[in-house]
Every structure is written in C-alpha cells, then in structure tokens.
Amino acid sequence: MEKKKRRKIGLTTQIFIALFVGAFFGVILNLLPKESAIGIWSQEWIVNHFLTTVGAMFIASIKMLVVPLVLISLILGTASIGDMRSVGRVGGKTLIFYLMTTAIAIGTALLFATLFQPGSNLSMHLAAGAAKIKEAPSLQEIIIGLVPSNPFKALADGNMLQVIVFSIIFGLALASLGKKVEKLMTILEQINDVVMRMIMLIMLVAPLGVFALVAKVFATEGFAAFVPLLSYVGTVFFVLMFHLFIVYTGALRFIANLSPFIFFKKFYSTMLFAFSTASSNATIPVTMETVEHKMGVDRSVASFTIPFGATINMDGTAIMQGVAVAFIAQAYGIDLSFADYMLVILTATLATVGTAGVPGVGLITLSMVLQQVNLPVEGIALIMGVDRVLDMTRTAVNITGDTIVTLIVGKSEKKFDKSVFLDPNAGIANEESAENII
C-alpha cells in the first residue's frame, strides 16, 4: 500500500516540492544566529558538509553523462539527418533563431535598464575591491578553438564547442558511408539507449539533489543579500520574464503555431531542474528527454539543436550582461552613447557563442563586454553577491529558448509529432519504467 501511495506523487511534483522545501529550509538556516552554537554547527555540518556534498554529487552525476550524451546523440542526429544539405539547413535555421533571440534579449535588456535606471542611486564605494574574474577569450580565440586538435582531450576537458564540431564531422562521415557502417550505427544507438536509461535512473534522486542545491543557496545568501541590489535584481528578473513570456511565447504561438499553455505545463519541471542546477549543460539530458518524449520532436533534430543551444544560446546571460552594463555605467556615473549600446549588443551576442553552459560563466564574458565600452571591470563586484540566484533564473530561460527553437525547427523540417505534444501522458511511461527498476 505504501509503495502505491509513493508512486502517485510523480517525479515532476517531487522536484517542485523539493524546490520550495529547500528554499524554506535554507532561509531557516540563514536566520539562525551566526555566533551561536547551533548557528555554527548548522553552517559547518548541515550547509558545508551535508548540503554541499549532496548537491555536488548530484551535479557531478549529471555532468558525468553530459559528454557521452552530446557525443553519441549528436553523431546519431547528424548521421540520421542525412546529406550535407539537410544538416546545413537544420544547422542554419537553428543558428539564425538562436542569434536573433540573443540580439533581441540584449537589446531589450539595455532598453529597460535605461528606462528603470537601477544603478542611478547606488554609491561607487560599494564597488570597493576588484572582482577576481578570469580574462575572457577573444573572438579570434573562440573561432580557432572551435576545431579540436585532440578530440580525446576535448572529451576529457568537457569542451562542448569542440565536442559538437567533432560529433558533427563524425556524423557526416557516417552518413556518407551509408550501409557500410550499419553495424556501427546500431552499436551507437544501443549506447545511446544505455545513456538515456542512466539518465532516468539518476533522475530518481533529482528531488534530493534539488533540495540540497536550493537549500544551500538560501542558507548562504538569505534574503538580506538582495536588499542593496533589489533594483538590479528586479530589472534583470523583469527582462527575463518579458523575454520568456513575450518573445519566446510569441515565437511558439505565432511561428510554431503551438499552445504555450500545453508547452509550459509539460516543461515547467525541466525549468525547475535548470533553476536548481544553474547549468544549461547539466540540464541537457533532462531537456533531451522532455523534448523527444513529451514534446514530440524527432531525435534527429533534438539531438542536434539541444546540445548546440546549450552551448551558444545564452539569452538569459545576454540579458544579465545588458542590464549589468547599464547598471555599472549608472553606478559609476558614466554616460554611454548610442554607438556604445550597439557595440554592447554585438559583443554580447558574439560572446554567448563561446559561453559554456555552467554556473557563473556569464561573469567571465561580462568582463569582455565591459572592456569593449571602457567600463571598469571592477564593477562586477557590485553584482557578484546576487549573481548566483539570477544565474539560476536565467538558466531556466536559456533552456526554454533551446526547446522552443527546437520545436520551431523540428516542425519546419516535418520532424515533429503533434499528437505527442498534445498528449498529456506522453513521456510519463519513461519515468515509471525507471521507477519500476528500483
């Protein structure tokens, strides 16, 4: 009887509950007196040991599968798309949509940041102490770095751009050989099935991982950390929601002609997962599973567009950079010209191509954008304290964009099953099959 009751609570609901319970638990820990015995004990053992360990193990278990998933699925996706013209068509559509939405994101961010003036009332002394940010790579280095000189090193280092390029070339070679490599294609498909099953098994502990990750953020930051920068946080969040519900939802409704209500009903659990991990790359396995089995996009398209999007489609990061540029300029009393704003749009759009889908990397590319318009990089210190939670939100926006572009491209290529999209039970059988294994 107890086993049946537990099965009634689906994985989606469990993740949703874990998110709010983790936030509530984290706030309670943060409110404990820092100098008291219980406060010291909770920080040391609950936050630094238990929550950190569980969260790190969960993220590591997801990242463990990212490289093999991207490698295998992208090889199969490229090979199954077929000839070079088909690959070029799918890749071209995907790239155009990703770059267009990114340019819109950064432009919208600059517009609203200029209207709301989030940094106008902030004193410069808050920026004391230079932010320690790694030097961002140049555009030339990004382009040269696309091609791996050693594909095995790229796999070991998790260099997603190089892995993608190698996988596409490998997939094209397989497609050109046709029947000669049928056995190899079968083996790769079997490996892909094993990887997908591993993903489902790991997702069984997702609620615990989400709880630990969210609880640690709130236990460390608390609500007080957001008070001095409430206007900045509010502006970034407003633009993120504008992009999510106006730009993305508009594209879904008017370009793909699909119901946003059905989409978000099926996708919100994946968004919660992305929010908790703050990593587009770590969310790739979950997004792939959702897009293929719940949305109805054929694997040949999804296995190309989702890993590609996790690497280059960083609209949430672009929004943060746009608002941050205006915020830092206002905080330092520096006026930016129209040409400066155009340069920010161009630089931030191109910078997202080389941005890895991992937590906090947006701050690295932000330093490059600031340098382009002669703003002090030290200004990043103003926003570092609240970037983690905003990073979580913009990751959820990023993977939503990946999925909506995948739906648009899949439908245009006639690689989309609308009956799966409309079926409220689509994909649930996969979760239940994984639960039945344990």
C-alpha positions, 0 to 999 in steps of 0.5 A: 500500500505504501509503495502505491501511495509513493508512486502517485506523487510523480517525479515532476511534483517531487522536484517542485516540492523539493524546490520550495522545501529547500528554499524554506529550509535554507532561509531557516538556516540563514536566520539562525544566529551566526555566533551561536552554537547551533548557528555554527554547527548548522553552517559547518555540518548541515550547509558545508558538509551535508548540503554541499556534498549532496548537491555536488554529487548530484551535479557531478552525476549529471555532468558525468553523462553530459559528454557521452550524451552530446557525443553519441546523440549528436553523431546519431542526429547528424548521421540520421539527418542525412546529406550535407544539405539537410544538416546545413539547413537544420544547422542554419535555421537553428543558428539564425533563431538562436542569434536573433533571440540573443540580439533581441534579449540584449537589446531589450535588456539595455532598453529597460535598464535605461528606462528603470535606471537601477544603478542611478542611486547606488554609491561607487564605494560599494564597488570597493575591491576588484572582482577576481574574474578570469580574462575572457577569450577573444573572438579570434580565440573562440573561432580557432578553438572551435576545431579540436586538435585532440578530440580525446582531450576535448572529451576529457576537458568537457569542451562542448564547442569542440565536442559538437564540431567533432560529433558533427564531422563524425556524423557526416562521415557516417552518413556518407558511408551509408550501409557500410557502417550499419553495424556501427550505427546500431552499436551507437544507438544501443549506447545511446539507449544505455545513456538515456536509461542512466539518465532516468535512473539518476533522475530518481534522486533529482528531488534530493539533489534539488533540495540540497542545491536550493537549500544551500543557496538560501542558507548562504545568501538569505534574503538580506543579500538582495536588499542593496541590489533589489533594483538590479535584481528586479530589472534583470528578473523583469527582462527575463520574464518579458523575454520568456513570456513575450518573445519566446511565447510569441515565437511558439504561438505565432511561428510554431503555431503551438499552445504555450499553455500545453508547452509550459505545463509539460516543461515547467519541471525541466525549468525547475531542474535548470533553476536548481542546477544553474547549468544549461549543460547539466540540464541537457539530458533532462531537456533531451528527454522532455523534448523527444518524449513529451514534446514530440520532436524527432531525435534527429533534430533534438539531438542536434539543436539541444546540445548546440543551444546549450552551448551558444544560446545564452539569452538569459546571460545576454540579458544579465550582461545588458542590464549589468552594463547599464547598471555599472555605467549608472553606478559609476556615473558614466554616460554611454552613447548610442554607438556604445549600446550597439557595440554592447549588443554585438559583443554580447551576442558574439560572446554567448557563442563561446559561453559554456553552459555552467554556473557563473560563466556569464561573469567571465564574458561580462568582463569582455563586454565591459572592456569593449565600452571602457567600463571598469571591470571592477564593477562586477563586484557590485553584482557578484553577491546576487549573481548566483540566484539570477544565474539560476533564473536565467538558466531556466530561460536559456533552456526554454529558448533551446526547446522552443527553437527546437520545436520551431525547427523540428516542425519546419523540417516535418520532424515533429509529432503533434499528437505527442505534444498534445498528449498529456501522458506522453513521456510519463511511461519513461519515468515509471519504467525507471521507477519500476527498476528500483 
